[in-house]
Amino acid sequence: MNWTDIYRKKICSIEEAMEAIQSHHTVYIHPGCATPLPLVEGFSERVKALEDVTVSHILTLGDAPYAEPGMEKHCRVDSLFTGANVREAVNSGRADWTPIFLSEIPDLYLSRQISLDVSLIQVSPPDEHGFCSFGVGVETTMAATKVSKVIIALVNRRMPRVHGDNFIHVSKLTHIVEQDFELIELPRIELSERHMKIGKFIAEMVEDGSTLQMGIGGIPDATLYHLKDKRDLGIHTEMFSDGVVELAGAGIINGERKTLHPGKIIASFVLGTRHVYDFIEENPFIEFHPSDYVNDPFIISKNDKMVAINSAIEIDLTGQVCSDSMGRWNYSGIGGQVDFIRGAARSKGGKPIIALPSTAKKDTQSRIVLDLKPGAAVTTSRGDVHYVVTEYGVAYLHGKSTRARAKALINIAHPKFREELQEQAIAAGLL
């Protein structure tokens, strides 16, 4: 029997596929812009007839009906990176979340510390050899499919085929649902003056031949805007978005001086619009690899001049960075921040950067504070922090005393809060 016969035999409706999910199962959902929304909807209906089902995933997009009030009688979410669709459930106690580095999540599945029964994924149609691409995201999904007893795949012709370690053979799929629809898109945000100032400071730190890690949002896009006079940049990042496409098209990002995977953009997933999906489609310049490879600090450090750019919610005057909670209120997760901060720190000529606006809530709160909010998580320890950037400048903290750190951070705080921060630091014995 050839692969085409195998494929045809596995085609079924969503309702038929969902019958494979039983009470007490643990179900994985493909995250990001690959979130298989029709399967999520079907699962959310199916689980109403079940009990004690666990849902495991990182950041999923779109609605999550399985996490709505009342659904905890049937299933409970264990979020490894909390998105807007499950944030209320997590913070109200109807769902759980697990703090963990993104680089270590695949091993949770592979070691069966989290034992998966079912994976709900979205893939491209098979090629002439029967291989489907995980498309816009392989991240933790390949590991999930290696151990799941049941793999329900939504095959979508609009899912791009992406090179790298990013494929699954149809023989591994247990149920196939064919449905074509537009992928989830995340539009680019309008860049503010503050974004542009921060981006300019970061761009000035980027040397020709550097390899970059950056995510989605105003600060990464503003940084990319200011890199147009650079040469031979590379990308090794957990994810990227539309902003990379222009610089790659102009030859500024070409990877020619990368010391690991030269001539390739290395990532695990993209979050963006159709523009970036078309860019990665069958593009030999792009390789996607799972998160336990891309986010491994040892692998990251093999890129000379590795520049890691990560954001924060707040930072205290000793350099402790909170990026995933607002006090005790869980906002996101550890993700790949620490993976890349540590990898860049060990890179020859590397620069680990934490970038954040100096204020929040329309300039009424300083993001540089004496103490983190009560219950706030320390995402990146003060021992890991090197560069901190706001719209007011750059502070270098690594190897500095707490007194020197406090001075440096006050200097890049919003001017309206500097005097207050200095008085607080003196009272606390930091100055």
C-alpha positions, 0 to 999 in steps of 0.5 A: 500500500502506498502513502496515497492509499494510506492517506485516503483511508484516514480522511474523516469528518471532525466529528468522527475524528473527535470520537478518538478523544476519551475521558482522562485523556491529555490533549495537545493543541498546535499553538500560534498561527497554526492553531487548528481552529476547526479542531479546537471547536470540535474538541470543545464540543466533544469534551462536554460529554467527557470528564477529567480531560487535560489540555496542554499547550503553549500560546494558542490563538483564537477562541478557546471554548474549552477554557470557558467557565463551566468547562472545568467540569470536563477538562482542565487546561495546563498552560505552558505559556499563557495567552489571552484566550486562557488567561482569565481561566488561569488567573481565576483558578479554573486552569493551571500554568506551568513555568518552564523554559521553552527549550525544555518543553519538548522534553516534557513530552518526550520523557512523558513527564506530560503523557500525551494521548492526542495531538490536534495539529494543522499541516500542509498537504503531503508532498510527492513522498507523503510528507506534510509540513508543520508549516508556520510552527514546529516549536513543541509540536513535533515532540508532541506528535512523536509520543501521542497515541492519536494524531488528528491532523487538519490538512489545509492547502493554505498552510505553507511548506517550510524547510528544515526539521519540520515534517511529518509523514502521513503514515504517522497521522491517525485521522485526517480532516481536510479543510481549507481556510485562511490562517490566523494572522497577527497584523503589525502594530503602528510604531510609536515615537517611543518604539523608534527611540528604543529601536534606534538605541538597540540598532546602534549596538548591532554590528555588521555580521551579527545574528539576531533574535527578536520577536513580534511587536513595536520594539523589534519592528522599530529595531529592524527599521533602524538596521537598514545601513547594516550588512550581513546580518543573520537570524537565529530566533524562536520566532520572527514576523513580517519585519524580517521580510523587508531586510531579507529582500534587501539582502541586509539579512543574508546570513553569510557571516553566521558561524552556525547554519550560514546562509539560513534563517533559523527559527521555530515558528512565525507570528504575522500576516500572509506576507510572512507566510508567503515569504517562508513558503518553500524558501530554501533560505528558511529552516524551522527546527523544534524548540529544544534545538533552536532555544538550546543556549549551547546551540545559540551560543555557537552564533558569534555576535549573537544579539538577543532582544527581549522585553519586560513588564518591569525591572527592579533597581538591582536588575531583576526582570519580570516579564511574565506576570503582573504581581501574582497575575499570570500574563504569559510565561517564561518562553524563550527569554532566558534561553536566548539571554544565556545563549547570547551571553556565551556567544563570542561578541554576543549582546543579551538585551532587555528592552522596555518602555520606561513607563506604563499606563500613560506615563503614570507608572514607572517600569523601573522600580525599587521592588517588583510588585508583590508576588511578581515572578523573576523571569530573568535573574539579575545575574543574567542581565547585561544590557537594559534599554529604554527610550532614554538610553542603555544601562549595562549591569553585568558585573556591576554592584547593586549601587552601580546598577541602581544608578545606571537604571535610574539614569534610563528611567522616565525623568518624572520618576528619577528623583523618586527612585533615587530617594527610594534607593537611598532609603533602601540602602542601595545608594 
